[in-house]
Amino acid sequence: MKHSDTDVIIAGGGLAGATLALALARVAPALKVTVAETFPLSADALPESYQPSYDARSTALAWGSRLIFEELGLWSRLSEHATPIRQIHVSDRGHFGATRLNAKEYEQQALGYVVDNRWMGLCLMRELLETDTRWRAPAEVIDMKSSEQGVSVTLKSGDEISNTTAQCLIVADGGRSGLREKLGFQPSHHNYEQNALIANVSTSESHQFTAFERFTEAGPMAMLPHGSPSHAGHQSALVWTLSDEELEAVLAMPDSDKCQRLQERFGWRLGRFTRIGQCNHYPLTLTTVDEPVRPGVALVGNAAHALHPVAGQGFNLALRGLMTLVEQFRLATEQGRSPGDFQILRRYHELHRPDWQQTVKFSDSLIRIFGQSPAPVAAARDAGLVGLDLLPGAKRLFARNAMGTGGRRAVIKKPGFNEQPSHHQRETSEHE
């Protein structure tokens, strides 16, 4: 490989960028990795202990994602504040159709987990501080050009502009920074003409570690168990789909009226809604990039594909893609090739493409099918939900998608950094 300031520069130090940096440090430690992050970072600023906040934003991690974090040596720390999902209940409001998934049916400890984003970020940062990963923070990647060394990346920090050379640029800063478009990538957008309202809620009945996927005539909603990892509590993470008009009306309501409106939409499976926390919201759009790689540059995470949040597949899909990319970078270093070699990046895309196509189809079809209200369509989907319970093969396929084990598993070889899986976990992995 030609000489450059760094081998891989990652634009964005959020969950996707930080996970990629940690995976490269574990799996391909010979690569020099630099992360450019817009927020200032300091080891002194990391708290010694974590105190969960009621209003913390969270992410649903599938069982397959747990296996990846185990491979990276992160799960033992991450699991301290990871609420297990032991059952998933999928239903259609006002209709008889429903299906239920239970971790015990698949001999798993859980179908997935709910983890606060801030806790996940702290765990990643603590691990990364023990690696040779370099940080440019606060700094933002604003441009890239091909160079003799590979790529020349332009960084902006305050009013200061600088350039650094790298073998490969990884865009992991989401889809809103504009860097993706500035580099010439062409995303496709499908506007669902809906918004996601995100908040934590409390209910009079315990969630019993159950996640609810509830489809209503006004749009889908999800309730994920949140809080203690060991005691079934009364707090859940809400994803509520609303039209523009409904969102405006709900946001203007006092909390008691918000709870009442939520009660009308969700029902009484968790008893009475007693509290709703800080509400965040954003418009819902399915975004994909058909060709997310070019010589010397690749898009990952939300920069490559952003999904509807109700199915909880977005970060899990991104995580599998990151590990596929790391797998190809490891092979490149063993072969003495540049990580920015287009053949290396194209091979990553070819391996990851079937997974993201299947996951996008799975997530999008749920929204489209359950977003239609005509009686024949409603009857057909209700019969389908009942059929999932009656047909073991169909239900297992649905479960594999929900648990994030239906996609390709990257072949990862590390010099002794992974946590040793239990006998049960080895059997599960072999079965998958």
C-alpha positions as CSV (number, residue, x, y, z in Angstrom):
1,M,0.0,0.0,0.0
2,K,1.1,3.6,-0.7
3,H,2.1,5.8,2.1
4,S,-0.6,8.0,3.6
5,D,-1.4,9.9,6.8
6,T,-3.8,7.1,7.8
7,D,-5.2,4.0,6.2
8,V,-8.9,4.5,7.0
9,I,-10.6,7.7,7.9
10,I,-14.2,7.4,9.3
11,A,-16.4,10.4,8.9
12,G,-18.7,10.3,12.0
13,G,-18.0,8.9,15.4
14,G,-21.6,8.0,16.3
15,L,-22.7,4.4,17.0
16,A,-21.9,3.2,13.5
17,G,-18.6,5.0,13.1
18,A,-17.4,4.0,16.6
19,T,-18.4,0.4,16.2
20,L,-16.5,0.2,12.9
21,A,-13.4,1.8,14.5
22,L,-13.5,-0.7,17.4
23,A,-14.1,-3.7,15.0
24,L,-11.1,-2.6,12.9
25,A,-8.9,-2.3,16.0
26,R,-9.9,-5.8,17.1
27,V,-9.9,-7.6,13.7
28,A,-7.4,-5.6,11.6
29,P,-5.1,-3.9,14.1
30,A,-2.4,-3.3,11.4
31,L,-4.6,-0.6,9.8
32,K,-4.2,3.0,11.0
33,V,-7.7,4.3,11.7
34,T,-8.7,7.9,12.2
35,V,-12.2,9.0,13.3
36,A,-13.4,12.5,12.5
37,E,-16.3,13.6,14.8
38,T,-18.1,16.9,15.0
39,F,-18.5,16.8,18.8
40,P,-15.5,17.4,21.0
41,L,-14.2,14.2,22.7
42,S,-12.2,13.9,25.9
43,A,-11.3,10.9,28.0
44,D,-11.7,13.1,31.1
45,A,-15.3,13.8,30.1
46,L,-16.4,10.2,30.3
47,P,-18.4,9.5,33.5
48,E,-17.1,6.8,35.8
49,S,-20.6,5.4,36.2
50,Y,-23.7,5.5,34.2
51,Q,-27.0,6.7,35.6
52,P,-29.9,5.9,33.2
53,S,-32.2,8.8,32.4
54,Y,-36.0,8.3,32.0
55,D,-35.8,10.2,28.7
56,A,-32.9,8.4,27.3
57,R,-33.2,7.5,23.6
58,S,-32.6,3.8,22.9
59,T,-31.9,1.2,20.2
60,A,-33.3,-2.3,19.7
61,L,-30.4,-4.8,19.3
62,A,-31.3,-8.1,17.7
63,W,-29.9,-11.4,19.0
64,G,-27.6,-11.5,16.1
65,S,-26.2,-8.1,17.1
66,R,-25.5,-9.5,20.6
67,L,-23.4,-12.2,18.9
68,I,-21.4,-9.6,17.0
69,F,-20.7,-7.5,20.2
70,E,-19.6,-10.7,21.9
71,E,-17.1,-11.3,19.1
72,L,-15.8,-7.7,19.6
73,G,-15.4,-8.2,23.4
74,L,-18.0,-5.5,24.1
75,W,-21.1,-7.4,25.3
76,S,-20.0,-8.1,28.9
77,R,-19.9,-4.3,29.5
78,L,-22.9,-3.5,27.3
79,S,-25.2,-6.1,28.9
80,E,-25.0,-4.3,32.3
81,H,-27.8,-2.0,31.0
82,A,-29.4,-4.1,28.2
83,T,-33.1,-4.9,28.7
84,P,-33.9,-8.3,27.2
85,I,-36.8,-8.8,24.8
86,R,-38.1,-12.3,25.7
87,Q,-41.4,-12.1,23.8
88,I,-42.7,-10.2,20.7
89,H,-46.4,-9.7,20.3
90,V,-47.5,-8.6,16.8
91,S,-51.2,-7.6,16.4
92,D,-53.6,-5.6,14.2
93,R,-55.8,-3.2,16.1
94,G,-59.5,-3.9,15.8
95,H,-58.9,-7.3,14.1
96,F,-58.4,-10.9,15.3
97,G,-54.9,-11.4,13.7
98,A,-52.0,-11.8,16.0
99,T,-48.7,-13.7,16.3
100,R,-46.3,-14.2,19.2
101,L,-42.6,-15.0,19.3
102,N,-41.0,-16.4,22.5
103,A,-37.3,-16.8,23.0
104,K,-37.8,-20.1,24.7
105,E,-39.2,-21.5,21.5
106,Y,-35.8,-20.9,19.9
107,E,-33.7,-21.9,22.9
108,Q,-32.4,-18.4,23.3
109,Q,-32.0,-16.2,26.3
110,A,-33.7,-13.4,24.5
111,L,-34.9,-12.4,21.0
112,G,-33.1,-9.1,21.3
113,Y,-32.3,-6.2,23.7
114,V,-33.1,-2.6,24.3
115,V,-30.1,-0.4,25.1
116,D,-29.8,3.3,25.7
117,N,-27.8,5.0,22.9
118,R,-25.8,7.0,25.4
119,W,-24.8,3.8,27.3
120,M,-23.8,2.1,24.1
121,G,-21.7,5.2,23.1
122,L,-20.0,5.2,26.5
123,C,-19.1,1.5,26.2
124,L,-17.7,2.0,22.8
125,M,-15.7,5.0,23.8
126,R,-14.2,3.2,26.8
127,E,-13.1,0.4,24.7
128,L,-11.7,2.6,21.9
129,L,-9.6,4.6,24.4
130,E,-7.6,1.3,24.9
131,T,-6.9,1.0,21.2
132,D,-4.6,3.0,18.8
133,T,-7.5,4.6,17.1
134,R,-6.8,8.3,16.3
135,W,-9.5,11.0,16.8
136,R,-9.9,14.3,15.1
137,A,-12.6,16.0,17.2
138,P,-14.2,18.4,16.8
139,A,-13.8,18.0,13.1
140,E,-16.0,17.4,10.1
141,V,-15.2,15.8,6.7
142,I,-16.4,18.3,4.1
143,D,-14.9,16.9,0.9
144,M,-12.8,14.2,-0.7
145,K,-10.7,13.9,-3.8
146,S,-8.7,11.1,-5.3
147,S,-4.9,11.4,-4.8
148,E,-1.7,9.5,-5.5
149,Q,-1.9,8.2,-1.9
150,G,-5.5,7.1,-2.3
151,V,-7.9,9.9,-1.2
152,S,-7.3,13.4,0.0
153,V,-9.8,14.3,2.7
154,T,-10.7,17.9,3.6
155,L,-11.5,18.5,7.3
156,K,-13.1,21.5,8.9
157,S,-12.5,22.3,12.6
158,G,-14.1,25.6,13.6
159,D,-12.7,28.1,11.1
160,E,-9.6,25.9,10.3
161,I,-9.5,23.9,7.1
162,S,-6.9,21.0,6.8
163,N,-6.3,18.1,4.5
164,T,-5.2,14.5,5.3
165,T,-4.5,11.6,3.0
166,A,-5.9,8.1,3.5
167,Q,-6.4,4.9,1.6
168,C,-10.1,4.9,2.2
169,L,-12.9,7.2,3.4
170,I,-15.9,5.6,5.2
171,V,-18.9,7.9,5.4
172,A,-20.7,7.0,8.7
173,D,-22.3,10.4,9.5
174,G,-25.9,9.5,8.7
175,G,-27.9,10.9,5.8
176,R,-28.3,14.5,6.9
177,S,-24.9,15.9,6.7
178,G,-24.8,16.4,2.9
179,L,-21.4,14.7,2.5
180,R,-23.0,11.7,0.8
181,E,-24.5,13.9,-1.9
182,K,-21.4,16.2,-2.2
183,L,-19.4,13.1,-3.1
184,G,-21.8,12.3,-5.9
185,F,-23.8,9.4,-4.4
186,Q,-27.5,9.3,-5.5
187,P,-29.9,8.1,-2.8
188,S,-33.4,7.0,-3.5
189,H,-36.1,8.2,-1.1
190,H,-39.6,7.0,-0.4
191,N,-41.5,9.3,1.8
192,Y,-44.0,7.5,4.0
193,E,-45.8,10.8,4.7
194,Q,-45.6,10.0,8.4
195,N,-43.6,10.9,11.4
196,A,-42.1,8.9,14.2
197,L,-42.7,10.2,17.7
198,I,-40.2,8.7,20.1
199,A,-40.6,8.8,23.9
200,N,-40.4,6.6,27.0
201,V,-43.7,5.8,28.7
202,S,-44.9,4.1,32.0
203,T,-47.8,1.8,32.3
204,S,-49.7,0.3,35.2
205,E,-48.9,-3.2,34.2
206,S,-45.4,-4.7,33.8
207,H,-44.1,-5.2,30.3
208,Q,-42.8,-8.7,31.3
209,F,-39.9,-8.2,28.8
210,T,-42.4,-8.2,25.9
211,A,-42.1,-6.0,22.8
212,F,-45.3,-5.0,21.1
213,E,-45.7,-4.3,17.4
214,R,-49.1,-2.8,17.0
215,F,-50.6,-1.9,13.6
216,T,-53.4,0.5,13.6
217,E,-55.5,2.3,11.0
218,A,-53.5,5.5,11.7
219,G,-50.1,3.7,11.3
220,P,-47.8,1.2,13.2
221,M,-46.5,1.7,16.7
222,A,-44.0,-0.3,18.8
223,M,-43.5,-0.6,22.6
224,L,-40.2,-2.0,23.7
225,P,-39.3,-3.1,27.2
226,H,-37.0,-0.5,28.8
227,G,-35.3,-0.1,32.1
228,S,-33.8,-2.8,34.4
229,P,-32.1,-5.8,32.6
230,S,-33.1,-8.2,35.4
231,H,-36.5,-7.0,36.7
232,A,-39.6,-6.6,34.6
233,G,-40.6,-3.0,35.1
234,H,-43.3,-0.6,33.9
235,Q,-41.3,1.5,31.5
236,S,-41.3,1.0,27.7
237,A,-39.7,2.8,24.7
238,L,-42.4,4.0,22.4
239,V,-42.2,4.5,18.6
240,W,-45.5,6.1,17.5
241,T,-46.3,6.7,13.8
242,L,-48.3,9.9,13.2
243,S,-49.3,12.0,10.2
244,D,-48.2,15.7,10.1
245,E,-51.6,16.9,11.4
246,E,-51.7,14.2,14.2
247,L,-48.2,15.0,15.3
248,E,-48.9,18.7,15.6
249,A,-52.0,18.0,17.6
250,V,-50.3,15.4,19.9
251,L,-47.3,17.7,20.6
252,A,-49.6,20.5,21.7
253,M,-51.4,18.3,24.2
254,P,-50.6,18.1,27.9
255,D,-49.1,14.8,29.0
256,S,-52.3,13.5,30.4
257,D,-54.0,13.9,27.0
258,K,-51.1,12.4,25.2
259,C,-51.4,9.3,27.5
260,Q,-55.2,9.2,26.7
261,R,-54.6,9.4,23.0
262,L,-51.9,6.7,23.2
263,Q,-54.3,4.5,25.2
264,E,-56.9,4.8,22.5
265,R,-54.4,3.7,19.8
266,F,-52.5,1.0,21.7
267,G,-55.2,-0.5,23.9
268,W,-55.0,-2.0,27.4
269,R,-52.4,-4.8,27.0
270,L,-50.1,-2.9,29.4
271,G,-52.8,-1.5,31.5
272,R,-53.2,2.3,31.9
273,F,-50.6,4.7,30.5
274,T,-49.4,6.7,33.5
275,R,-46.5,8.8,32.2
276,I,-45.0,9.9,29.0
277,G,-41.5,11.5,28.9
278,Q,-39.8,13.9,26.5
279,C,-41.1,13.5,23.0
280,N,-38.7,13.6,20.0
281,H,-39.9,13.2,16.4
282,Y,-38.6,13.0,12.8
283,P,-40.2,12.4,9.4
284,L,-40.2,8.9,8.1
285,T,-38.4,8.1,4.8
286,L,-37.0,4.9,3.4
287,T,-33.6,5.8,1.9
288,T,-31.3,3.5,0.0
289,V,-28.2,3.9,-2.2
290,D,-27.9,1.3,-4.9
291,E,-24.2,1.8,-5.4
292,P,-22.8,2.8,-2.0
293,V,-19.1,2.2,-2.9
294,R,-16.6,3.9,-5.2
295,P,-12.8,3.7,-5.4
296,G,-11.6,4.9,-2.1
297,V,-15.0,5.6,-0.5
298,A,-17.9,3.6,1.0
299,L,-21.2,4.5,2.7
300,V,-22.3,2.6,5.8
301,G,-25.1,2.8,8.3
302,N,-27.8,5.4,7.7
303,A,-25.7,7.0,5.0
304,A,-26.3,3.9,3.0
305,H,-29.8,2.8,4.1
306,A,-32.4,4.3,6.5
307,L,-35.4,2.2,7.4
308,H,-38.7,2.7,9.1
309,P,-38.0,2.3,12.9
310,V,-41.0,0.3,13.9
311,A,-39.5,-3.0,12.7
312,G,-36.3,-2.2,14.7
313,Q,-34.0,-3.4,11.9
314,G,-31.9,-0.3,11.0
315,F,-28.9,-0.4,13.3
316,N,-28.9,-4.2,13.2
317,L,-28.6,-4.2,9.5
318,A,-25.9,-1.5,9.7
319,L,-24.0,-3.6,12.2
320,R,-23.9,-6.7,9.9
321,G,-22.8,-4.5,7.1
322,L,-19.9,-3.1,9.2
323,M,-18.7,-6.6,10.0
324,T,-18.8,-7.6,6.4
325,L,-16.7,-4.5,5.5
326,V,-14.2,-5.3,8.3
327,E,-14.0,-8.8,7.0
328,Q,-12.9,-7.5,3.6
329,F,-10.5,-5.0,5.1
330,R,-8.8,-7.9,7.0
331,L,-8.5,-9.9,3.9
332,A,-7.0,-6.8,2.1
333,T,-4.3,-6.4,4.7
334,E,-3.4,-10.1,4.5
335,Q,-3.0,-9.7,0.8
336,G,-1.1,-6.5,1.0
337,R,-3.8,-4.5,-0.8
338,S,-5.3,-1.1,0.0
339,P,-8.6,-1.0,1.9
340,G,-9.7,1.6,-0.7
341,D,-9.1,-0.9,-3.6
342,F,-12.4,-0.8,-5.6
343,Q,-12.4,-4.6,-5.9
344,I,-12.3,-4.9,-2.1
345,L,-15.1,-2.4,-1.6
346,R,-17.2,-3.9,-4.4
347,R,-16.8,-7.3,-2.9
348,Y,-18.1,-5.9,0.4
349,H,-21.1,-4.5,-1.4
350,E,-21.8,-7.7,-3.2
351,L,-21.8,-9.7,0.1
352,H,-23.9,-7.2,2.0
353,R,-26.4,-6.3,-0.8
354,P,-28.6,-9.4,-0.4
355,D,-29.0,-8.8,3.3
356,W,-30.0,-5.1,3.0
357,Q,-32.3,-5.9,0.1
358,Q,-34.1,-8.6,2.2
359,T,-34.2,-6.5,5.3
360,V,-35.5,-3.4,3.4
361,K,-38.2,-5.6,1.8
362,F,-39.1,-7.2,5.2
363,S,-39.4,-3.8,6.9
364,D,-41.1,-1.9,4.1
365,S,-43.6,-4.7,3.4
366,L,-44.8,-4.6,7.0
367,I,-45.5,-0.9,6.7
368,R,-47.2,-1.1,3.3
369,I,-49.3,-4.2,4.1
370,F,-50.5,-3.0,7.5
371,G,-50.9,0.5,6.3
372,Q,-53.9,-0.5,4.1
373,S,-57.4,-0.6,5.6
374,P,-59.7,-2.1,2.9
375,A,-61.6,-5.0,4.4
376,P,-60.2,-7.7,1.9
377,V,-56.6,-6.6,2.7
378,A,-57.3,-6.5,6.4
379,A,-58.8,-10.0,6.3
380,A,-55.8,-11.3,4.3
381,R,-53.2,-9.9,6.7
382,D,-55.0,-11.1,9.8
383,A,-55.1,-14.6,8.3
384,G,-51.4,-14.2,7.6
385,L,-50.7,-13.3,11.2
386,V,-52.7,-16.3,12.4
387,G,-50.9,-18.5,9.9
388,L,-47.6,-17.5,11.3
389,D,-48.6,-19.2,14.6
390,L,-49.9,-22.3,12.7
391,L,-47.0,-22.8,10.3
392,P,-43.7,-23.4,12.1
393,G,-41.6,-22.8,9.0
394,A,-43.1,-19.4,8.3
395,K,-42.9,-18.4,11.9
396,R,-39.3,-19.4,12.1
397,L,-38.5,-17.3,9.0
398,F,-40.3,-14.4,10.6
399,A,-38.4,-14.9,13.8
400,R,-35.0,-15.1,12.1
401,N,-35.7,-11.7,10.5
402,A,-36.8,-10.3,13.9
403,M,-33.7,-11.7,15.6
404,G,-31.3,-10.5,12.9
405,T,-30.0,-14.0,12.2
406,G,-31.4,-14.4,8.7
407,G,-28.6,-12.4,7.0
408,R,-25.0,-13.3,6.3
409,R,-22.6,-13.7,9.2
410,A,-19.2,-12.3,8.4
411,V,-16.2,-14.6,9.0
412,I,-14.1,-12.8,11.6
413,K,-10.7,-13.8,12.8
414,K,-9.1,-11.9,15.7
415,P,-5.9,-12.2,17.6
416,G,-7.6,-13.2,20.9
417,F,-9.9,-10.3,21.6
418,N,-13.3,-12.0,21.5
419,E,-15.3,-13.1,24.6
420,Q,-15.5,-16.9,24.7
421,P,-19.1,-17.9,23.9
422,S,-21.0,-20.3,26.2
423,H,-21.8,-23.9,25.0
424,H,-25.4,-22.7,24.4
425,Q,-24.2,-19.8,22.3
426,R,-21.9,-22.1,20.3
427,E,-24.8,-24.4,19.6
428,T,-27.0,-21.5,18.5
429,S,-24.4,-20.2,16.2
430,E,-23.8,-23.6,14.6
431,H,-27.6,-24.0,14.2
432,E,-27.8,-20.6,12.4
